């Protein structure tokens, strides 16, 4: 009789253990499902928020072009590299633009070649010849915009053929830079391009 009661007690404990196991398993699954639903809702919320962010419109507010006076292929090559480096640069409200910081130093690893540059009143061959025509074109587009504060600009040592005297902006990495502050009410974007005849700069306002 005693063995019978012991057997019943063991069976009872086994049933309790099995019941507890399934109870815990269901709770774990419910918790996991709840977290999964929560994460899914969070992802939907984030996706909805991102879809509400509208891209800024772009409006042209200034442009300028300079004629390329020589068909030297190395100079053309340099102008193309520099225009590509400059293109789509955004200058945020209150920020300072530096031509040398954006374009960087002219090196052979970037593809630059020797072409005409002006130094001490003489024409010499140096890497990046043609860069000053791009910076000059940009300068003349920028000064048309109200609220632009030009803080650094240099003239060449002699007259250059692509712009009237006193309207150029000479650049030389580590020496001469062209800098301005965007004190307008909008972020600005530079669009720069060239072909065999012209260097073209457009300034867009973002709003």
Secondary structure, 3 states (H helix, E strand, C coil): CHHHHHHHHHHHHHHHHHHHHHHHHHHHHHHHHHHHHHHHHHHHHHHHHHHCCCCCCEEEEEEEEEECCCCCHHHHHHHHHHHHHHCCCEECCCCEEEHHHHHCCCCHHHCCCEEEEEECCEEEEEECCCHHHHHHHHHHHHCCCCCEEEEECCCCCCCCCCCCCCCCCCCECCCECCEEEECCCCEEEEEEEECCCEEEEEEEEEC
